[in-house]
């Protein structure tokens, strides 16, 4: 595919391999032999509630808040998760009762009874596009979908040795999709460019504030760095499994998932 001209790109990049130490070490250095990394092990980054325009990073040294993230999108996927209870009741500690790693095919937790509050919306389907709980207006509280959809980014920031797991809620799904398609239109893979993630404050039709993710391509990676990213991406994907996320990834607050509707 021919690459489109991009006059706004920096002619000479200041990016170097040394700025991304993850590309030069094993991702399992601190683990016992035989252990591997799952997505649920990674540091999670999420959008806060209430229109706050700073990303929340749940790090081992405490929760941090930053206005912008700059790095490389190593991988991305679109998932769905259905929870028996809203965040306000579960505290985000319960596993989903139905999960899809690709927003196409879902797996139901056979050990969980179907929630009575969802009975009016019909019987769930293993095909996400046919499932009544994936329709807008089915969320018990709010206008959103009972089955939450979000896009996950494996995001490699500067001076980190493992990617962050960035969760994009429903308020940013269209924007994230447009960004990925825009990169493709220019002839770039998402892992071939430096991306900036920020948040802007906006309101829904009820006047309630929420934060909407924004995406900006900063520059194309130099060839040496892009080649190292390609190798890291291939090696890291052998260590992780999106399906492992089903039992451990926490739900986001209900207000974050339905405000954009």
RODO-2510 file (C-alpha; in nm, 4 decimals, decimal comma):
residues 261
     n   res          X          Y          Z
     1     x     0,0000     0,0000     0,0000
     2     x     0,1409     0,3383    -0,1003
     3     x     0,1958     0,5765     0,1872
     4     x     0,0202     0,9108     0,1639
     5     x     0,2256     1,2248     0,2041
     6     x     0,2181     1,3690     0,5552
     7     x     0,3549     1,7236     0,5541
     8     x     0,2869     1,7710     0,9263
     9     x     0,5322     1,4967     1,0294
    10     x     0,8606     1,5922     1,1902
    11     x     1,1344     1,5542     0,9217
    12     x     1,3989     1,4432     1,1711
    13     x     1,2730     1,2436     1,4664
    14     x     1,4202     1,2870     1,8128
    15     x     1,2941     0,9446     1,9168
    16     x     1,5547     0,6830     2,0019
    17     x     1,5548     0,3209     2,1113
    18     x     1,6972     0,4199     2,4513
    19     x     1,3769     0,6081     2,5326
    20     x     1,1844     0,2782     2,5276
    21     x     1,3737     0,0321     2,7531
    22     x     1,0967    -0,2265     2,7154
    23     x     1,2216    -0,2897     2,3630
    24     x     1,5615    -0,4008     2,4913
    25     x     1,4782    -0,6366     2,7817
    26     x     1,2718    -0,9494     2,8452
    27     x     0,9152    -0,8728     2,9610
    28     x     0,9353    -1,1496     3,2240
    29     x     1,2636    -1,0632     3,3969
    30     x     1,1125    -1,0487     3,7476
    31     x     0,9001    -1,3618     3,7192
    32     x     0,9717    -1,7168     3,8280
    33     x     1,0745    -1,9535     3,5504
    34     x     0,7647    -2,0840     3,3772
    35     x     0,5464    -1,7841     3,4607
    36     x     0,3975    -1,5632     3,1913
    37     x     0,2268    -1,2251     3,1732
    38     x    -0,1455    -1,1775     3,1186
    39     x    -0,3260    -0,8563     3,0323
    40     x    -0,4676    -0,8393     3,3838
    41     x    -0,1120    -0,8162     3,5232
    42     x    -0,0338    -0,4908     3,3450
    43     x    -0,0645    -0,1415     3,4926
    44     x    -0,4123    -0,0153     3,4032
    45     x    -0,4967     0,3316     3,2770
    46     x    -0,8547     0,4544     3,2720
    47     x    -1,0757     0,7587     3,2241
    48     x    -1,1965     0,9187     3,5509
    49     x    -1,5568     1,0071     3,6253
    50     x    -1,7006     1,3566     3,6551
    51     x    -1,5358     1,5154     3,3537
    52     x    -1,1855     1,5168     3,5044
    53     x    -0,9383     1,5564     3,2178
    54     x    -0,6510     1,3520     3,3575
    55     x    -0,5859     0,9842     3,3001
    56     x    -0,5788     0,7610     3,6081
    57     x    -0,2776     0,5261     3,6257
    58     x    -0,3134     0,2443     3,8804
    59     x     0,0575     0,1865     3,9523
    60     x     0,2180    -0,0207     4,2294
    61     x     0,3411     0,2987     4,3983
    62     x    -0,0076     0,4447     4,4136
    63     x    -0,2637     0,6007     4,1829
    64     x    -0,1282     0,8733     3,9575
    65     x    -0,3082     1,1256     3,7381
    66     x    -0,1581     1,2677     3,4190
    67     x    -0,3097     1,5047     3,1590
    68     x    -0,1541     1,3311     2,8576
    69     x     0,0070     1,0017     2,7619
    70     x     0,2598     0,9755     2,4809
    71     x     0,3731     0,6431     2,3469
    72     x     0,3215     0,3614     2,0992
    73     x     0,0051     0,1555     2,0572
    74     x     0,1550    -0,1937     2,0511
    75     x    -0,1781    -0,3725     2,0102
    76     x    -0,5494    -0,3038     2,0442
    77     x    -0,8745    -0,4949     2,0677
    78     x    -1,2464    -0,4287     2,1103
    79     x    -1,4068    -0,6216     2,3966
    80     x    -1,7451    -0,6617     2,5642
    81     x    -1,8306    -0,7506     2,9233
    82     x    -2,1639    -0,8012     3,0993
    83     x    -2,1817    -0,7702     3,4776
    84     x    -2,4544    -0,8933     3,7101
    85     x    -2,4353    -0,5811     3,9264
    86     x    -2,3520    -0,2177     3,8476
    87     x    -2,0272    -0,0695     3,9746
    88     x    -2,2100     0,1120     4,2568
    89     x    -2,3124    -0,2242     4,4066
    90     x    -2,0151    -0,4464     4,3243
    91     x    -1,7343    -0,1963     4,3719
    92     x    -1,5829    -0,3312     4,0501
    93     x    -1,4667    -0,6485     4,2224
    94     x    -1,6899    -0,9007     4,0466
    95     x    -1,5950    -1,0874     3,7303
    96     x    -1,8193    -1,0441     3,4247
    97     x    -2,0915    -1,3024     3,3727
    98     x    -2,0464    -1,2838     2,9956
    99     x    -1,7355    -1,1768     2,8059
   100     x    -1,6162    -1,1325     2,4491
   101     x    -1,2517    -1,0806     2,3604
   102     x    -1,3378    -0,9533     2,0109
   103     x    -1,6948    -0,8123     2,0376
   104     x    -1,8033    -1,0873     1,7997
   105     x    -1,8332    -1,4129     1,9956
   106     x    -1,9254    -1,4172     2,3649
   107     x    -1,8671    -1,6737     2,6389
   108     x    -2,1259    -1,7037     2,9165
   109     x    -2,0214    -1,7909     3,2722
   110     x    -2,2182    -2,1102     3,3306
   111     x    -2,1743    -2,0815     3,7078
   112     x    -2,3744    -1,7590     3,7286
   113     x    -2,7530    -1,7246     3,7171
   114     x    -2,9074    -1,4796     3,4741
   115     x    -2,9739    -1,1471     3,6561
   116     x    -3,3460    -1,0847     3,7076
   117     x    -3,3125    -0,7147     3,6321
   118     x    -3,2044    -0,8026     3,2765
   119     x    -3,4905    -1,0460     3,2031
   120     x    -3,7092    -0,7785     3,0361
   121     x    -3,4455    -0,7305     2,7652
   122     x    -3,4431    -1,0903     2,6451
   123     x    -3,2093    -1,3878     2,6338
   124     x    -2,8393    -1,3182     2,5654
   125     x    -2,6789    -1,4500     2,2479
   126     x    -2,3277    -1,5853     2,1957
   127     x    -2,3129    -1,3648     1,8850
   128     x    -2,2627    -1,0101     2,0097
   129     x    -2,4300    -0,8335     1,7168
   130     x    -2,7480    -1,0371     1,7793
   131     x    -2,7511    -0,9995     2,1567
   132     x    -3,0321    -0,7800     2,2934
   133     x    -2,8083    -0,6772     2,5841
   134     x    -2,5678    -0,5116     2,3388
   135     x    -2,8374    -0,2658     2,2327
   136     x    -2,8495     0,0941     2,3562
   137     x    -3,1060     0,1584     2,6260
   138     x    -3,0667    -0,1799     2,7970
   139     x    -2,8442    -0,0568     3,0789
   140     x    -3,0453    -0,0678     3,4056
   141     x    -2,9132     0,2778     3,4998
   142     x    -2,8559     0,5226     3,2165
   143     x    -2,8953     0,5087     2,8378
   144     x    -2,6039     0,2811     2,7616
   145     x    -2,5696    -0,0861     2,6822
   146     x    -2,6142    -0,3511     2,9506
   147     x    -2,3141    -0,5263     2,7963
   148     x    -2,0313    -0,2750     2,8158
   149     x    -1,8045    -0,2279     2,5167
   150     x    -1,4577    -0,0751     2,5372
   151     x    -1,1408    -0,0675     2,3348
   152     x    -0,8180    -0,1773     2,5004
   153     x    -0,4793    -0,0421     2,3992
   154     x    -0,1453    -0,1974     2,4892
   155     x     0,0313     0,1360     2,5174
   156     x     0,4099     0,1579     2,5499
   157     x     0,5106     0,4903     2,7045
   158     x     0,8609     0,6321     2,7243
   159     x     1,0866     0,5076     3,0058
   160     x     0,8652     0,2072     3,0867
   161     x     0,9570    -0,1609     3,0700
   162     x     0,6059    -0,2952     3,0092
   163     x     0,3070    -0,1547     2,8201
   164     x     0,0143     0,0053     3,0016
   165     x    -0,3334    -0,1379     2,9517
   166     x    -0,5402     0,1663     2,8502
   167     x    -0,9176     0,1253     2,8639
   168     x    -1,1243     0,3444     2,6308
   169     x    -1,4921     0,3614     2,7405
   170     x    -1,7943     0,4096     2,5170
   171     x    -1,7434     0,7861     2,5110
   172     x    -1,4217     0,7378     2,3114
   173     x    -1,5010     0,4395     2,0891
   174     x    -1,5937     0,6367     1,7760
   175     x    -1,2942     0,8664     1,8150
   176     x    -1,0561     0,5734     1,8677
   177     x    -1,1935     0,3956     1,5607
   178     x    -1,1614     0,7112     1,3505
   179     x    -0,7991     0,7514     1,4635
   180     x    -0,7073     0,3939     1,3711
   181     x    -0,8769     0,4248     1,0320
   182     x    -0,7071     0,7597     0,9761
   183     x    -0,3662     0,6023     1,0349
   184     x    -0,4511     0,3250     0,7919
   185     x    -0,5569     0,5805     0,5313
   186     x    -0,2113     0,7377     0,5620
   187     x    -0,0482     0,3978     0,5200
   188     x     0,0653     0,3537     0,8826
   189     x     0,0143     0,0750     1,1320
   190     x    -0,0772     0,1958     1,4814
   191     x     0,2579     0,0687     1,6124
   192     x     0,4561     0,2699     1,3570
   193     x     0,3754     0,6117     1,5050
   194     x     0,4020     0,8038     1,8315
   195     x     0,0528     0,8685     1,9686
   196     x    -0,0697     1,1209     2,2244
   197     x    -0,3761     1,0389     2,4374
   198     x    -0,5548     1,3239     2,6116
   199     x    -0,9000     1,4023     2,7543
   200     x    -1,1442     1,6869     2,7024
   201     x    -1,4421     1,7792     2,9167
   202     x    -1,7850     1,7593     2,7581
   203     x    -2,1507     1,7096     2,8610
   204     x    -2,4257     1,4686     2,7688
   205     x    -2,7839     1,5672     2,6831
   206     x    -2,8655     1,5904     3,0546
   207     x    -2,5828     1,8359     3,1141
   208     x    -2,3711     1,5876     3,3094
   209     x    -1,9968     1,6303     3,2609
   210     x    -1,7746     1,3478     3,1414
   211     x    -1,4285     1,3168     2,9878
   212     x    -1,3917     1,2207     2,6225
   213     x    -1,0635     1,0653     2,5002
   214     x    -0,8717     1,2340     2,2180
   215     x    -0,6036     1,0829     1,9927
   216     x    -0,3270     1,2606     1,8045
   217     x    -0,0481     1,1269     1,5843
   218     x     0,2689     1,3083     1,6868
   219     x     0,5208     1,1597     1,4450
   220     x     0,6263     0,8547     1,2509
   221     x     0,8766     0,6323     1,4293
   222     x     1,2268     0,6147     1,2789
   223     x     1,3003     0,2834     1,1056
   224     x     1,5273     0,1475     1,3808
   225     x     1,2647     0,2082     1,6486
   226     x     0,9773     0,0771     1,4345
   227     x     1,1657    -0,2472     1,3658
   228     x     1,2308    -0,2956     1,7392
   229     x     0,8630    -0,2336     1,8132
   230     x     0,7627    -0,4940     1,5547
   231     x     0,9830    -0,7567     1,7223
   232     x     0,8610    -0,6619     2,0717
   233     x     0,4995    -0,6769     1,9564
   234     x     0,5425    -1,0295     1,8178
   235     x     0,7227    -1,1549     2,1300
   236     x     0,4827    -0,9920     2,3738
   237     x     0,1756    -1,1293     2,1992
   238     x     0,3098    -1,4787     2,2682
   239     x     0,3107    -1,3988     2,6421
   240     x    -0,0424    -1,2674     2,6775
   241     x    -0,3947    -1,3816     2,6128
   242     x    -0,6937    -1,1511     2,5769
   243     x    -0,9190    -1,4310     2,7014
   244     x    -0,7456    -1,4239     3,0405
   245     x    -0,9011    -1,0831     3,0921
   246     x    -1,2516    -1,2259     3,1363
   247     x    -1,2065    -1,3364     3,4957
   248     x    -1,0107    -1,0426     3,6302
   249     x    -1,0680    -0,7125     3,4519
   250     x    -1,2799    -0,4746     3,6680
   251     x    -1,5872    -0,2903     3,5467
   252     x    -1,5676     0,0876     3,5087
   253     x    -1,8177     0,3097     3,6933
   254     x    -2,1608     0,3059     3,5306
   255     x    -2,1468     0,6823     3,4823
   256     x    -1,8383     0,6500     3,2625
   257     x    -1,9960     0,3928     3,0339
   258     x    -2,3345     0,5542     2,9663
   259     x    -2,2837     0,9308     2,9709
   260     x    -2,2085     0,9591     2,6014
   261     x    -2,5449     0,8152     2,5040
***
